[in-house]
Amino acid sequence: MSFLILFILWIMWNGKFTVEIGVLGLVICAALYLFISRFMGYSLRTEREALKCLGKAARYLLFLLAEIIKANLDVAKMILAYDIEPEPVLARFNTDLHTETGRVILANSITLTPGTLTVYLHNGEYLVHCLDEGFAEGMEQSEFIERIRGMEHPEQTQDSLSVSCRFVQERRKR
């Protein structure tokens, strides 16, 4: 897949296609792909795993977009209603997400959702400022957490990036 993307980019950046450009592109893309595979810990297995996660990530983004729209409507309703007085609150909760990436995705999702802002994140502990106390209810059992947990591998306890970096460092020691 990556080789194909590299080759398509090669053709697009050349602006035209001839046999010479195609052969040279195949050679350069193959060399680049081999370099990535050897020195950056990239493999067909990691590419397959990334493609498997792509569908879950797309569903998560659609879910996030829907939640942002709902929160926008709630905040607009609160602002336009003269009889509702917002009661800001700081909510503290913990999650059992396995990876730092999952924790950061949750923090960014909270911040992107109107009416909430992640103030603090450390080792799965969050401090979130909410425009109203109603926004803080059920935050520790939110569907955001469940969906992010579904994107993580059950046996994964570290980020895949740190695993890849460790793999590269071990290869250099040999």
C-alpha positions as CSV (number, residue, x, y, z in Angstrom):
1,M,0.0,0.0,0.0
2,S,2.7,2.5,1.0
3,F,4.8,1.5,-2.1
4,L,1.7,2.3,-4.2
5,I,1.2,5.6,-2.5
6,L,4.8,6.5,-3.1
7,F,4.6,5.6,-6.7
8,I,1.4,7.6,-7.3
9,L,3.0,10.6,-5.6
10,W,6.1,10.2,-7.9
11,I,3.9,10.2,-11.0
12,M,1.8,13.2,-9.8
13,W,4.9,15.3,-9.0
14,N,6.4,14.5,-12.4
15,G,3.4,15.9,-14.2
16,K,3.5,13.4,-17.1
17,F,4.1,9.7,-17.5
18,T,6.6,8.1,-19.8
19,V,8.2,4.6,-19.6
20,E,11.5,6.1,-18.4
21,I,9.7,8.1,-15.6
22,G,7.7,5.1,-14.6
23,V,10.8,2.8,-14.4
24,L,12.8,5.4,-12.5
25,G,9.9,5.9,-10.2
26,L,9.6,2.2,-9.5
27,V,13.3,1.9,-8.7
28,I,13.3,5.0,-6.4
29,C,10.1,4.0,-4.6
30,A,11.4,0.5,-4.1
31,A,14.6,1.8,-2.6
32,L,12.7,4.2,-0.4
33,Y,10.3,1.5,0.7
34,L,13.2,-0.9,1.6
35,F,14.9,1.9,3.5
36,I,11.7,2.6,5.5
37,S,11.3,-1.1,6.2
38,R,14.9,-1.7,7.3
39,F,15.7,1.4,9.3
40,M,12.3,2.6,10.6
41,G,10.8,-0.7,11.8
42,Y,8.1,-0.6,9.1
43,S,6.7,-3.8,7.7
44,L,3.7,-5.2,5.8
45,R,2.4,-6.4,9.2
46,T,2.3,-2.8,10.6
47,E,0.7,-1.6,7.4
48,R,-2.0,-4.2,7.7
49,E,-2.6,-3.3,11.4
50,A,-2.8,0.4,10.4
51,L,-5.4,-0.4,7.7
52,K,-7.5,-2.4,10.2
53,C,-7.5,0.6,12.6
54,L,-8.4,3.0,9.7
55,G,-12.1,2.0,9.8
56,K,-12.4,2.3,13.6
57,A,-10.7,5.7,13.4
58,A,-13.1,6.9,10.7
59,R,-16.1,5.8,12.8
60,Y,-14.6,7.6,15.8
61,L,-14.2,10.8,13.8
62,L,-17.8,10.6,12.7
63,F,-18.9,10.0,16.3
64,L,-16.7,12.9,17.4
65,L,-18.2,15.2,14.8
66,A,-21.8,14.2,15.9
67,E,-20.9,14.9,19.5
68,I,-19.4,18.3,18.6
69,I,-22.6,19.2,16.8
70,K,-24.7,18.1,19.8
71,A,-22.5,20.1,22.2
72,N,-22.7,23.1,20.0
73,L,-26.5,23.0,20.1
74,D,-26.4,22.5,23.9
75,V,-24.1,25.5,24.4
76,A,-26.1,27.7,22.0
77,K,-29.3,26.8,23.9
78,M,-27.7,27.7,27.2
79,I,-26.4,31.0,25.9
80,L,-29.7,32.0,24.2
81,A,-31.9,30.9,27.2
82,Y,-32.1,33.9,29.6
83,D,-33.4,31.8,32.5
84,I,-30.5,29.2,32.4
85,E,-27.4,30.4,34.4
86,P,-24.3,28.3,33.6
87,E,-22.6,26.8,36.7
88,P,-18.9,26.1,35.7
89,V,-17.3,23.2,37.4
90,L,-13.9,21.4,37.3
91,A,-14.4,17.6,36.9
92,R,-11.7,15.2,37.9
93,F,-11.7,11.5,36.7
94,N,-9.4,8.6,35.8
95,T,-9.4,6.3,32.8
96,D,-7.8,2.9,32.2
97,L,-6.8,3.6,28.7
98,H,-3.6,1.6,27.9
99,T,-1.7,4.0,25.7
100,E,-0.6,7.6,26.0
101,T,-1.9,8.2,22.5
102,G,-5.4,7.0,23.5
103,R,-5.2,9.3,26.5
104,V,-4.2,12.3,24.4
105,I,-7.0,11.5,21.8
106,L,-9.5,11.6,24.7
107,A,-8.1,14.9,26.0
108,N,-8.2,16.5,22.6
109,S,-11.7,15.1,22.0
110,I,-12.9,16.7,25.2
111,T,-11.3,20.0,24.3
112,L,-12.8,20.0,20.8
113,T,-16.3,19.4,22.2
114,P,-17.8,22.9,23.0
115,G,-18.4,23.5,26.7
116,T,-15.5,21.4,27.9
117,L,-11.8,21.9,28.1
118,T,-9.1,19.5,29.3
119,V,-7.0,21.4,31.8
120,Y,-4.7,18.7,33.1
121,L,-3.7,15.1,32.0
122,H,-1.2,12.9,33.8
123,N,-1.1,9.1,33.9
124,G,-4.8,8.7,33.0
125,E,-6.0,11.4,35.5
126,Y,-7.9,14.2,33.9
127,L,-9.0,17.6,35.1
128,V,-11.7,19.1,32.8
129,H,-13.3,22.5,33.0
130,C,-17.0,22.2,32.1
131,L,-19.2,25.2,31.3
132,D,-22.0,23.7,33.2
133,E,-22.2,20.8,35.8
134,G,-24.5,18.9,33.4
135,F,-21.6,18.6,31.0
136,A,-19.5,16.8,33.7
137,E,-22.0,14.1,34.4
138,G,-20.9,10.6,33.3
139,M,-17.6,11.8,31.9
140,E,-15.7,8.8,33.4
141,Q,-18.0,6.3,31.6
142,S,-18.4,8.2,28.4
143,E,-18.7,6.6,25.0
144,F,-15.5,8.5,24.0
145,I,-13.5,6.2,26.3
146,E,-15.2,3.1,25.1
147,R,-14.6,3.9,21.5
148,I,-10.9,4.8,22.1
149,R,-10.5,1.6,24.1
150,G,-11.8,-0.3,21.1
151,M,-9.1,1.2,18.9
152,E,-6.3,0.1,21.3
153,H,-4.9,-3.4,21.2
154,P,-5.9,-5.3,24.4
155,E,-2.3,-6.6,24.9
156,Q,-0.8,-3.2,24.2
157,T,0.7,-1.4,27.2
158,Q,3.0,1.0,25.3
159,D,2.5,3.2,22.3
160,S,3.4,1.6,19.0
161,L,5.7,4.5,18.3
162,S,7.8,3.8,21.4
163,V,7.9,0.1,20.5
164,S,9.1,1.1,17.0
165,C,11.7,3.4,18.4
166,R,12.9,0.6,20.8
167,F,13.1,-1.8,17.8
168,V,15.2,0.6,15.8
169,Q,17.6,1.2,18.8
170,E,18.0,-2.6,19.3
171,R,18.8,-3.0,15.6
172,R,21.5,-0.3,15.8
173,K,23.2,-2.1,18.7
174,R,23.7,-5.2,16.6
